[in-house]
């Protein structure tokens, strides 16, 4: 599996991949890795645990090609 890093494009599995996010920060809270997300097409800031995220692979998928 590809490593999640700042700048990665991701979806949240728990929300059925409804919003595309870019990783803006990675923090550790009580031993858990928390990923801070910013919406790409919607104005939204969220957080998620790493295991709730799927990394978008390839630019083709963004544009549906």
PDB file of N, CA, C, O and CB in Angstrom:
ATOM      1  N   UNK A   1       0.831  -1.193   0.000  1.00  0.00           N
ATOM      2  CA  UNK A   1       0.000   0.000   0.000  1.00  0.00           C
ATOM      3  C   UNK A   1       0.867   1.245   0.000  1.00  0.00           C
ATOM      4  O   UNK A   1       1.902   1.303   0.664  1.00  0.00           O
ATOM      5  CB  UNK A   1      -0.941   0.005   1.206  1.00  0.00           C
ATOM      6  N   UNK A   2       0.430   2.226  -0.748  1.00  0.00           N
ATOM      7  CA  UNK A   2       1.157   3.485  -0.842  1.00  0.00           C
ATOM      8  C   UNK A   2       1.051   4.245   0.480  1.00  0.00           C
ATOM      9  O   UNK A   2       0.016   4.192   1.146  1.00  0.00           O
ATOM     10  CB  UNK A   2       0.616   4.342  -2.011  1.00  0.00           C
ATOM     11  N   UNK A   3       2.097   4.938   0.853  1.00  0.00           N
ATOM     12  CA  UNK A   3       2.157   5.688   2.106  1.00  0.00           C
ATOM     13  C   UNK A   3       1.383   7.004   1.977  1.00  0.00           C
ATOM     14  O   UNK A   3       1.524   7.709   0.977  1.00  0.00           O
ATOM     15  CB  UNK A   3       3.627   5.962   2.503  1.00  0.00           C
ATOM     16  N   UNK A   4       0.577   7.333   2.973  1.00  0.00           N
ATOM     17  CA  UNK A   4      -0.122   8.619   3.001  1.00  0.00           C
ATOM     18  C   UNK A   4       0.854   9.667   3.505  1.00  0.00           C
ATOM     19  O   UNK A   4       1.507   9.481   4.531  1.00  0.00           O
ATOM     20  CB  UNK A   4      -1.408   8.561   3.903  1.00  0.00           C
ATOM     21  N   UNK A   5       0.949  10.776   2.771  1.00  0.00           N
ATOM     22  CA  UNK A   5       1.835  11.868   3.147  1.00  0.00           C
ATOM     23  C   UNK A   5       1.147  13.188   2.835  1.00  0.00           C
ATOM     24  O   UNK A   5       0.128  13.211   2.144  1.00  0.00           O
ATOM     25  CB  UNK A   5       3.198  11.765   2.411  1.00  0.00           C
ATOM     26  N   UNK A   6       1.691  14.271   3.334  1.00  0.00           N
ATOM     27  CA  UNK A   6       1.120  15.589   3.063  1.00  0.00           C
ATOM     28  C   UNK A   6       1.095  15.798   1.551  1.00  0.00           C
ATOM     29  O   UNK A   6       2.095  15.590   0.863  1.00  0.00           O
ATOM     30  CB  UNK A   6       1.937  16.723   3.777  1.00  0.00           C
ATOM     31  N   UNK A   7      -0.064  16.212   1.052  1.00  0.00           N
ATOM     32  CA  UNK A   7      -0.246  16.419  -0.385  1.00  0.00           C
ATOM     33  C   UNK A   7      -0.948  15.262  -1.083  1.00  0.00           C
ATOM     34  O   UNK A   7      -1.404  15.418  -2.216  1.00  0.00           O
ATOM     35  CB  UNK A   7       1.083  16.648  -1.032  1.00  0.00           C
ATOM     36  N   UNK A   8      -1.047  14.100  -0.429  1.00  0.00           N
ATOM     37  CA  UNK A   8      -1.733  12.945  -1.027  1.00  0.00           C
ATOM     38  C   UNK A   8      -3.209  13.262  -1.233  1.00  0.00           C
ATOM     39  O   UNK A   8      -3.815  13.981  -0.438  1.00  0.00           O
ATOM     40  CB  UNK A   8      -1.573  11.687  -0.136  1.00  0.00           C
ATOM     41  N   UNK A   9      -3.781  12.721  -2.302  1.00  0.00           N
ATOM     42  CA  UNK A   9      -5.218  12.819  -2.545  1.00  0.00           C
ATOM     43  C   UNK A   9      -5.869  11.558  -2.009  1.00  0.00           C
ATOM     44  O   UNK A   9      -5.461  10.446  -2.346  1.00  0.00           O
ATOM     45  CB  UNK A   9      -5.534  13.017  -4.065  1.00  0.00           C
ATOM     46  N   UNK A  10      -6.898  11.738  -1.162  1.00  0.00           N
ATOM     47  CA  UNK A  10      -7.514  10.596  -0.477  1.00  0.00           C
ATOM     48  C   UNK A  10      -9.033  10.740  -0.421  1.00  0.00           C
ATOM     49  O   UNK A  10      -9.588  11.825  -0.591  1.00  0.00           O
ATOM     50  CB  UNK A  10      -6.949  10.456   0.944  1.00  0.00           C
ATOM     51  N   UNK A  11      -9.682   9.595  -0.175  1.00  0.00           N
ATOM     52  CA  UNK A  11     -11.111   9.528   0.112  1.00  0.00           C
ATOM     53  C   UNK A  11     -11.282   8.875   1.472  1.00  0.00           C
ATOM     54  O   UNK A  11     -10.429   8.093   1.891  1.00  0.00           O
ATOM     55  CB  UNK A  11     -11.887   8.740  -0.998  1.00  0.00           C
ATOM     56  N   UNK A  12     -12.381   9.185   2.175  1.00  0.00           N
ATOM     57  CA  UNK A  12     -12.705   8.510   3.432  1.00  0.00           C
ATOM     58  C   UNK A  12     -13.631   7.334   3.133  1.00  0.00           C
ATOM     59  O   UNK A  12     -14.696   7.508   2.542  1.00  0.00           O
ATOM     60  CB  UNK A  12     -13.368   9.498   4.450  1.00  0.00           C
ATOM     61  N   UNK A  13     -13.224   6.150   3.541  1.00  0.00           N
ATOM     62  CA  UNK A  13     -14.021   4.936   3.332  1.00  0.00           C
ATOM     63  C   UNK A  13     -15.348   5.009   4.078  1.00  0.00           C
ATOM     64  O   UNK A  13     -16.379   4.586   3.555  1.00  0.00           O
ATOM     65  CB  UNK A  13     -13.237   3.699   3.783  1.00  0.00           C
ATOM     66  N   UNK A  14     -15.328   5.544   5.301  1.00  0.00           N
ATOM     67  CA  UNK A  14     -16.524   5.561   6.146  1.00  0.00           C
ATOM     68  C   UNK A  14     -17.633   6.459   5.593  1.00  0.00           C
ATOM     69  O   UNK A  14     -18.784   6.341   6.012  1.00  0.00           O
ATOM     70  CB  UNK A  14     -16.156   6.017   7.540  1.00  0.00           C
ATOM     71  N   UNK A  15     -17.307   7.339   4.673  1.00  0.00           N
ATOM     72  CA  UNK A  15     -18.307   8.197   4.045  1.00  0.00           C
ATOM     73  C   UNK A  15     -18.518   7.815   2.584  1.00  0.00           C
ATOM     74  O   UNK A  15     -18.958   8.631   1.774  1.00  0.00           O
ATOM     75  CB  UNK A  15     -17.890   9.665   4.151  1.00  0.00           C
ATOM     76  N   UNK A  16     -18.198   6.570   2.261  1.00  0.00           N
ATOM     77  CA  UNK A  16     -18.396   6.009   0.928  1.00  0.00           C
ATOM     78  C   UNK A  16     -17.718   6.826  -0.174  1.00  0.00           C
ATOM     79  O   UNK A  16     -18.225   6.943  -1.290  1.00  0.00           O
ATOM     80  CB  UNK A  16     -19.869   5.903   0.640  1.00  0.00           C
ATOM     81  N   UNK A  17     -16.559   7.386   0.174  1.00  0.00           N
ATOM     82  CA  UNK A  17     -15.718   8.124  -0.780  1.00  0.00           C
ATOM     83  C   UNK A  17     -16.471   9.271  -1.450  1.00  0.00           C
ATOM     84  O   UNK A  17     -16.330   9.494  -2.652  1.00  0.00           O
ATOM     85  CB  UNK A  17     -15.183   7.175  -1.848  1.00  0.00           C
ATOM     86  N   UNK A  18     -17.272   9.999  -0.668  1.00  0.00           N
ATOM     87  CA  UNK A  18     -18.112  11.046  -1.239  1.00  0.00           C
ATOM     88  C   UNK A  18     -17.374  12.340  -1.565  1.00  0.00           C
ATOM     89  O   UNK A  18     -17.822  13.101  -2.423  1.00  0.00           O
ATOM     90  CB  UNK A  18     -19.220  11.345  -0.303  1.00  0.00           C
ATOM     91  N   UNK A  19     -16.248  12.607  -0.894  1.00  0.00           N
ATOM     92  CA  UNK A  19     -15.514  13.860  -1.104  1.00  0.00           C
ATOM     93  C   UNK A  19     -14.036  13.538  -1.311  1.00  0.00           C
ATOM     94  O   UNK A  19     -13.461  12.719  -0.593  1.00  0.00           O
ATOM     95  CB  UNK A  19     -15.706  14.839   0.107  1.00  0.00           C
ATOM     96  N   UNK A  20     -13.433  14.189  -2.296  1.00  0.00           N
ATOM     97  CA  UNK A  20     -11.997  14.055  -2.523  1.00  0.00           C
ATOM     98  C   UNK A  20     -11.271  15.068  -1.650  1.00  0.00           C
ATOM     99  O   UNK A  20     -11.610  16.252  -1.650  1.00  0.00           O
ATOM    100  CB  UNK A  20     -11.640  14.257  -4.030  1.00  0.00           C
ATOM    101  N   UNK A  21     -10.264  14.598  -0.901  1.00  0.00           N
ATOM    102  CA  UNK A  21      -9.491  15.451   0.003  1.00  0.00           C
ATOM    103  C   UNK A  21      -8.018  15.433  -0.360  1.00  0.00           C
ATOM    104  O   UNK A  21      -7.522  14.496  -0.984  1.00  0.00           O
ATOM    105  CB  UNK A  21      -9.677  15.006   1.453  1.00  0.00           C
ATOM    106  N   UNK A  22      -7.323  16.503   0.051  1.00  0.00           N
ATOM    107  CA  UNK A  22      -5.864  16.552   0.011  1.00  0.00           C
ATOM    108  C   UNK A  22      -5.385  16.577   1.461  1.00  0.00           C
ATOM    109  O   UNK A  22      -5.922  17.320   2.282  1.00  0.00           O
ATOM    110  CB  UNK A  22      -5.335  17.810  -0.802  1.00  0.00           C
ATOM    111  N   UNK A  23      -4.381  15.771   1.772  1.00  0.00           N
ATOM    112  CA  UNK A  23      -3.823  15.730   3.126  1.00  0.00           C
ATOM    113  C   UNK A  23      -3.061  17.026   3.379  1.00  0.00           C
ATOM    114  O   UNK A  23      -2.135  17.364   2.642  1.00  0.00           O
ATOM    115  CB  UNK A  23      -2.890  14.487   3.319  1.00  0.00           C
ATOM    116  N   UNK A  24      -3.461  17.758   4.439  1.00  0.00           N
ATOM    117  CA  UNK A  24      -2.798  19.027   4.739  1.00  0.00           C
ATOM    118  C   UNK A  24      -1.855  18.933   5.938  1.00  0.00           C
ATOM    119  O   UNK A  24      -0.946  19.751   6.081  1.00  0.00           O
ATOM    120  CB  UNK A  24      -3.834  20.097   4.994  1.00  0.00           C
ATOM    121  N   UNK A  25      -2.073  17.929   6.804  1.00  0.00           N
ATOM    122  CA  UNK A  25      -1.198  17.769   7.968  1.00  0.00           C
ATOM    123  C   UNK A  25      -1.374  16.364   8.529  1.00  0.00           C
ATOM    124  O   UNK A  25      -2.391  15.711   8.295  1.00  0.00           O
ATOM    125  CB  UNK A  25      -1.507  18.843   9.060  1.00  0.00           C
ATOM    126  N   UNK A  26      -0.390  15.917   9.256  1.00  0.00           N
ATOM    127  CA  UNK A  26      -0.445  14.627   9.941  1.00  0.00           C
ATOM    128  C   UNK A  26      -0.004  14.872  11.378  1.00  0.00           C
ATOM    129  O   UNK A  26       1.083  15.391  11.628  1.00  0.00           O
ATOM    130  CB  UNK A  26       0.464  13.539   9.231  1.00  0.00           C
ATOM    131  N   UNK A  27      -0.868  14.488  12.320  1.00  0.00           N
ATOM    132  CA  UNK A  27      -0.548  14.698  13.739  1.00  0.00           C
ATOM    133  C   UNK A  27      -0.706  13.377  14.486  1.00  0.00           C
ATOM    134  O   UNK A  27      -1.331  12.439  13.990  1.00  0.00           O
ATOM    135  CB  UNK A  27      -1.464  15.801  14.368  1.00  0.00           C
ATOM    136  N   UNK A  28      -0.139  13.319  15.671  1.00  0.00           N
ATOM    137  CA  UNK A  28      -0.281  12.154  16.540  1.00  0.00           C
ATOM    138  C   UNK A  28      -0.989  12.599  17.808  1.00  0.00           C
ATOM    139  O   UNK A  28      -0.572  13.552  18.466  1.00  0.00           O
ATOM    140  CB  UNK A  28       1.108  11.506  16.866  1.00  0.00           C
ATOM    141  N   UNK A  29      -2.074  11.893  18.146  1.00  0.00           N
ATOM    142  CA  UNK A  29      -2.857  12.218  19.331  1.00  0.00           C
ATOM    143  C   UNK A  29      -3.145  10.928  20.089  1.00  0.00           C
ATOM    144  O   UNK A  29      -3.814  10.031  19.575  1.00  0.00           O
ATOM    145  CB  UNK A  29      -4.181  12.954  18.951  1.00  0.00           C
ATOM    146  N   UNK A  30      -2.644  10.844  21.294  1.00  0.00           N
ATOM    147  CA  UNK A  30      -2.827   9.661  22.147  1.00  0.00           C
ATOM    148  C   UNK A  30      -2.410   8.380  21.441  1.00  0.00           C
ATOM    149  O   UNK A  30      -3.083   7.353  21.534  1.00  0.00           O
ATOM    150  CB  UNK A  30      -4.280   9.550  22.590  1.00  0.00           C
ATOM    151  N   UNK A  31      -1.302   8.458  20.743  1.00  0.00           N
ATOM    152  CA  UNK A  31      -0.754   7.285  20.077  1.00  0.00           C
ATOM    153  C   UNK A  31      -1.387   6.941  18.746  1.00  0.00           C
ATOM    154  O   UNK A  31      -1.009   5.948  18.125  1.00  0.00           O
ATOM    155  CB  UNK A  31      -0.877   6.133  20.961  1.00  0.00           C
ATOM    156  N   UNK A  32      -2.347   7.742  18.288  1.00  0.00           N
ATOM    157  CA  UNK A  32      -2.994   7.485  17.001  1.00  0.00           C
ATOM    158  C   UNK A  32      -2.555   8.520  15.977  1.00  0.00           C
ATOM    159  O   UNK A  32      -2.378   9.698  16.291  1.00  0.00           O
ATOM    160  CB  UNK A  32      -4.530   7.495  17.147  1.00  0.00           C
ATOM    161  N   UNK A  33      -2.385   8.057  14.758  1.00  0.00           N
ATOM    162  CA  UNK A  33      -2.025   8.941  13.659  1.00  0.00           C
ATOM    163  C   UNK A  33      -3.314   9.534  13.092  1.00  0.00           C
ATOM    164  O   UNK A  33      -4.169   8.804  12.591  1.00  0.00           O
ATOM    165  CB  UNK A  33      -1.212   8.178  12.552  1.00  0.00           C
ATOM    166  N   UNK A  34      -3.452  10.850  13.171  1.00  0.00           N
ATOM    167  CA  UNK A  34      -4.631  11.555  12.688  1.00  0.00           C
ATOM    168  C   UNK A  34      -4.237  12.385  11.465  1.00  0.00           C
ATOM    169  O   UNK A  34      -3.276  13.152  11.496  1.00  0.00           O
ATOM    170  CB  UNK A  34      -5.246  12.458  13.807  1.00  0.00           C
ATOM    171  N   UNK A  35      -4.995  12.211  10.407  1.00  0.00           N
ATOM    172  CA  UNK A  35      -4.714  12.902   9.146  1.00  0.00           C
ATOM    173  C   UNK A  35      -5.689  14.082   9.023  1.00  0.00           C
ATOM    174  O   UNK A  35      -6.902  13.902   9.127  1.00  0.00           O
ATOM    175  CB  UNK A  35      -4.845  11.921   7.912  1.00  0.00           C
ATOM    176  N   UNK A  36      -5.154  15.278   8.802  1.00  0.00           N
ATOM    177  CA  UNK A  36      -5.975  16.474   8.614  1.00  0.00           C
ATOM    178  C   UNK A  36      -6.174  16.650   7.107  1.00  0.00           C
ATOM    179  O   UNK A  36      -5.222  16.621   6.327  1.00  0.00           O
ATOM    180  CB  UNK A  36      -5.303  17.759   9.267  1.00  0.00           C
ATOM    181  N   UNK A  37      -7.437  16.831   6.723  1.00  0.00           N
ATOM    182  CA  UNK A  37      -7.821  16.837   5.307  1.00  0.00           C
ATOM    183  C   UNK A  37      -8.475  18.150   4.913  1.00  0.00           C
ATOM    184  O   UNK A  37      -9.164  18.777   5.718  1.00  0.00           O
ATOM    185  CB  UNK A  37      -8.768  15.680   5.007  1.00  0.00           C
ATOM    186  N   UNK A  38      -8.254  18.563   3.668  1.00  0.00           N
ATOM    187  CA  UNK A  38      -8.949  19.714   3.087  1.00  0.00           C
ATOM    188  C   UNK A  38      -9.618  19.258   1.801  1.00  0.00           C
ATOM    189  O   UNK A  38      -8.998  18.585   0.978  1.00  0.00           O
ATOM    190  CB  UNK A  38      -7.966  20.908   2.818  1.00  0.00           C
ATOM    191  N   UNK A  39     -10.882  19.623   1.628  1.00  0.00           N
ATOM    192  CA  UNK A  39     -11.615  19.251   0.434  1.00  0.00           C
ATOM    193  C   UNK A  39     -10.988  19.863  -0.816  1.00  0.00           C
ATOM    194  O   UNK A  39     -10.520  21.001  -0.792  1.00  0.00           O
ATOM    195  CB  UNK A  39     -13.067  19.678   0.556  1.00  0.00           C
ATOM    196  N   UNK A  40     -10.984  19.099  -1.907  1.00  0.00           N
ATOM    197  CA  UNK A  40     -10.425  19.575  -3.169  1.00  0.00           C
ATOM    198  C   UNK A  40     -11.465  20.391  -3.932  1.00  0.00           C
ATOM    199  O   UNK A  40     -11.160  21.479  -4.422  1.00  0.00           O
ATOM    200  CB  UNK A  40      -9.933  18.392  -4.028  1.00  0.00           C
ATOM    201  N   UNK A  41     -12.678  19.880  -4.035  1.00  0.00           N
ATOM    202  CA  UNK A  41     -13.728  20.546  -4.811  1.00  0.00           C
ATOM    203  C   UNK A  41     -14.776  21.222  -3.947  1.00  0.00           C
ATOM    204  O   UNK A  41     -15.603  21.975  -4.462  1.00  0.00           O
ATOM    205  CB  UNK A  41     -14.398  19.557  -5.712  1.00  0.00           C
ATOM    206  N   UNK A  42     -14.762  20.971  -2.649  1.00  0.00           N
ATOM    207  CA  UNK A  42     -15.684  21.607  -1.714  1.00  0.00           C
ATOM    208  C   UNK A  42     -14.880  22.225  -0.587  1.00  0.00           C
ATOM    209  O   UNK A  42     -13.797  21.751  -0.245  1.00  0.00           O
ATOM    210  CB  UNK A  42     -16.723  20.590  -1.162  1.00  0.00           C
ATOM    211  N   UNK A  43     -15.424  23.292  -0.015  1.00  0.00           N
ATOM    212  CA  UNK A  43     -14.731  23.971   1.077  1.00  0.00           C
ATOM    213  C   UNK A  43     -15.037  23.238   2.374  1.00  0.00           C
ATOM    214  O   UNK A  43     -16.066  23.469   3.009  1.00  0.00           O
ATOM    215  CB  UNK A  43     -15.151  25.472   1.170  1.00  0.00           C
ATOM    216  N   UNK A  44     -14.127  22.354   2.755  1.00  0.00           N
ATOM    217  CA  UNK A  44     -14.363  21.476   3.891  1.00  0.00           C
ATOM    218  C   UNK A  44     -13.028  21.070   4.507  1.00  0.00           C
ATOM    219  O   UNK A  44     -12.080  20.745   3.793  1.00  0.00           O
ATOM    220  CB  UNK A  44     -15.171  20.229   3.464  1.00  0.00           C
ATOM    221  N   UNK A  45     -12.962  21.092   5.831  1.00  0.00           N
ATOM    222  CA  UNK A  45     -11.793  20.595   6.555  1.00  0.00           C
ATOM    223  C   UNK A  45     -12.289  19.463   7.452  1.00  0.00           C
ATOM    224  O   UNK A  45     -13.320  19.591   8.112  1.00  0.00           O
ATOM    225  CB  UNK A  45     -11.079  21.745   7.395  1.00  0.00           C
ATOM    226  N   UNK A  46     -11.555  18.363   7.471  1.00  0.00           N
ATOM    227  CA  UNK A  46     -11.952  17.194   8.250  1.00  0.00           C
ATOM    228  C   UNK A  46     -10.707  16.494   8.774  1.00  0.00           C
ATOM    229  O   UNK A  46      -9.581  16.837   8.415  1.00  0.00           O
ATOM    230  CB  UNK A  46     -12.812  16.223   7.399  1.00  0.00           C
ATOM    231  N   UNK A  47     -10.936  15.507   9.628  1.00  0.00           N
ATOM    232  CA  UNK A  47      -9.827  14.662  10.060  1.00  0.00           C
ATOM    233  C   UNK A  47     -10.282  13.213   9.973  1.00  0.00           C
ATOM    234  O   UNK A  47     -11.477  12.917   9.941  1.00  0.00           O
ATOM    235  CB  UNK A  47      -9.360  15.023  11.514  1.00  0.00           C
ATOM    236  N   UNK A  48      -9.303  12.322   9.935  1.00  0.00           N
ATOM    237  CA  UNK A  48      -9.606  10.891   9.841  1.00  0.00           C
ATOM    238  C   UNK A  48      -8.398  10.106  10.318  1.00  0.00           C
ATOM    239  O   UNK A  48      -7.260  10.570  10.241  1.00  0.00           O
ATOM    240  CB  UNK A  48      -9.991  10.485   8.385  1.00  0.00           C
ATOM    241  N   UNK A  49      -8.670   8.911  10.809  1.00  0.00           N
ATOM    242  CA  UNK A  49      -7.571   8.004  11.121  1.00  0.00           C
ATOM    243  C   UNK A  49      -7.064   7.413   9.809  1.00  0.00           C
ATOM    244  O   UNK A  49      -7.806   7.309   8.832  1.00  0.00           O
ATOM    245  CB  UNK A  49      -8.020   6.876  12.118  1.00  0.00           C
ATOM    246  N   UNK A  50      -5.822   7.038   9.804  1.00  0.00           N
ATOM    247  CA  UNK A  50      -5.179   6.561   8.580  1.00  0.00           C
ATOM    248  C   UNK A  50      -5.890   5.363   7.959  1.00  0.00           C
ATOM    249  O   UNK A  50      -5.973   5.267   6.734  1.00  0.00           O
ATOM    250  CB  UNK A  50      -3.747   6.198   8.867  1.00  0.00           C
ATOM    251  N   UNK A  51      -6.400   4.453   8.776  1.00  0.00           N
ATOM    252  CA  UNK A  51      -7.028   3.250   8.225  1.00  0.00           C
ATOM    253  C   UNK A  51      -8.402   3.513   7.592  1.00  0.00           C
ATOM    254  O   UNK A  51      -8.974   2.616   6.973  1.00  0.00           O
ATOM    255  CB  UNK A  51      -7.170   2.214   9.315  1.00  0.00           C
ATOM    256  N   UNK A  52      -8.935   4.732   7.739  1.00  0.00           N
ATOM    257  CA  UNK A  52     -10.207   5.102   7.121  1.00  0.00           C
ATOM    258  C   UNK A  52     -10.011   5.722   5.737  1.00  0.00           C
ATOM    259  O   UNK A  52     -10.986   6.090   5.081  1.00  0.00           O
ATOM    260  CB  UNK A  52     -10.962   6.073   8.020  1.00  0.00           C
ATOM    261  N   UNK A  53      -8.771   5.840   5.292  1.00  0.00           N
ATOM    262  CA  UNK A  53      -8.495   6.548   4.044  1.00  0.00           C
ATOM    263  C   UNK A  53      -8.045   5.611   2.931  1.00  0.00           C
ATOM    264  O   UNK A  53      -7.330   4.635   3.162  1.00  0.00           O
ATOM    265  CB  UNK A  53      -7.442   7.606   4.272  1.00  0.00           C
ATOM    266  N   UNK A  54      -8.482   5.936   1.722  1.00  0.00           N
ATOM    267  CA  UNK A  54      -7.998   5.299   0.494  1.00  0.00           C
ATOM    268  C   UNK A  54      -7.285   6.353  -0.312  1.00  0.00           C
ATOM    269  O   UNK A  54      -7.810   7.448  -0.512  1.00  0.00           O
ATOM    270  CB  UNK A  54      -9.161   4.651  -0.330  1.00  0.00           C
ATOM    271  N   UNK A  55      -6.085   6.034  -0.780  1.00  0.00           N
ATOM    272  CA  UNK A  55      -5.318   6.969  -1.594  1.00  0.00           C
ATOM    273  C   UNK A  55      -5.797   6.890  -3.031  1.00  0.00           C
ATOM    274  O   UNK A  55      -5.997   5.801  -3.569  1.00  0.00           O
ATOM    275  CB  UNK A  55      -3.801   6.674  -1.506  1.00  0.00           C
ATOM    276  N   UNK A  56      -5.981   8.048  -3.649  1.00  0.00           N
ATOM    277  CA  UNK A  56      -6.334   8.119  -5.062  1.00  0.00           C
ATOM    278  C   UNK A  56      -5.084   7.793  -5.866  1.00  0.00           C
ATOM    279  O   UNK A  56      -4.026   8.381  -5.644  1.00  0.00           O
ATOM    280  CB  UNK A  56      -6.908   9.529  -5.446  1.00  0.00           C
ATOM    281  N   UNK A  57      -5.205   6.869  -6.787  1.00  0.00           N
ATOM    282  CA  UNK A  57      -4.046   6.441  -7.575  1.00  0.00           C
ATOM    283  C   UNK A  57      -4.178   6.937  -9.005  1.00  0.00           C
ATOM    284  O   UNK A  57      -5.074   6.512  -9.734  1.00  0.00           O
ATOM    285  CB  UNK A  57      -3.900   4.902  -7.551  1.00  0.00           C
ATOM    286  N   UNK A  58      -3.308   7.817  -9.399  1.00  0.00           N
ATOM    287  CA  UNK A  58      -3.270   8.284 -10.776  1.00  0.00           C
ATOM    288  C   UNK A  58      -4.227   9.421 -11.068  1.00  0.00           C
ATOM    289  O   UNK A  58      -5.352   9.445 -10.570  1.00  0.00           O
ATOM    290  CB  UNK A  58      -3.566   7.160 -11.684  1.00  0.00           C
ATOM    291  N   UNK A  59      -3.781  10.348 -11.866  1.00  0.00           N
ATOM    292  CA  UNK A  59      -4.557  11.524 -12.219  1.00  0.00           C
ATOM    293  C   UNK A  59      -5.780  11.171 -13.059  1.00  0.00           C
ATOM    294  O   UNK A  59      -6.748  11.930 -13.082  1.00  0.00           O
ATOM    295  CB  UNK A  59      -3.689  12.511 -12.964  1.00  0.00           C
ATOM    296  N   UNK A  60      -5.753  10.030 -13.750  1.00  0.00           N
ATOM    297  CA  UNK A  60      -6.874   9.613 -14.599  1.00  0.00           C
ATOM    298  C   UNK A  60      -8.160   9.536 -13.802  1.00  0.00           C
ATOM    299  O   UNK A  60      -9.218   9.928 -14.294  1.00  0.00           O
ATOM    300  CB  UNK A  60      -6.583   8.262 -15.251  1.00  0.00           C
ATOM    301  N   UNK A  61      -8.084   9.036 -12.576  1.00  0.00           N
ATOM    302  CA  UNK A  61      -9.274   8.825 -11.764  1.00  0.00           C
ATOM    303  C   UNK A  61      -9.936  10.121 -11.351  1.00  0.00           C
ATOM    304  O   UNK A  61     -11.148  10.149 -11.134  1.00  0.00           O
ATOM    305  CB  UNK A  61      -8.928   8.031 -10.547  1.00  0.00           C
ATOM    306  N   UNK A  62      -9.175  11.193 -11.237  1.00  0.00           N
ATOM    307  CA  UNK A  62      -9.744  12.484 -10.847  1.00  0.00           C
ATOM    308  C   UNK A  62     -10.688  12.981 -11.934  1.00  0.00           C
ATOM    309  O   UNK A  62     -11.764  13.504 -11.644  1.00  0.00           O
ATOM    310  CB  UNK A  62      -8.626  13.523 -10.583  1.00  0.00           C
ATOM    311  N   UNK A  63     -10.280  12.814 -13.174  1.00  0.00           N
ATOM    312  CA  UNK A  63     -11.035  13.355 -14.297  1.00  0.00           C
ATOM    313  C   UNK A  63     -11.919  12.305 -14.964  1.00  0.00           C
ATOM    314  O   UNK A  63     -12.585  12.599 -15.957  1.00  0.00           O
ATOM    315  CB  UNK A  63     -10.087  13.945 -15.314  1.00  0.00           C
ATOM    316  N   UNK A  64     -11.933  11.094 -14.434  1.00  0.00           N
ATOM    317  CA  UNK A  64     -12.800  10.049 -14.962  1.00  0.00           C
ATOM    318  C   UNK A  64     -12.382   9.510 -16.315  1.00  0.00           C
ATOM    319  O   UNK A  64     -13.222   9.012 -17.064  1.00  0.00           O
ATOM    320  CB  UNK A  64     -14.176  10.558 -15.058  1.00  0.00           C
ATOM    321  N   UNK A  65     -11.106   9.599 -16.643  1.00  0.00           N
ATOM    322  CA  UNK A  65     -10.615   9.089 -17.937  1.00  0.00           C
ATOM    323  C   UNK A  65     -10.284   7.627 -17.842  1.00  0.00           C
ATOM    324  O   UNK A  65      -9.858   7.025 -18.828  1.00  0.00           O
ATOM    325  CB  UNK A  65      -9.385   9.866 -18.403  1.00  0.00           C
TER     326      UNK A  65
END
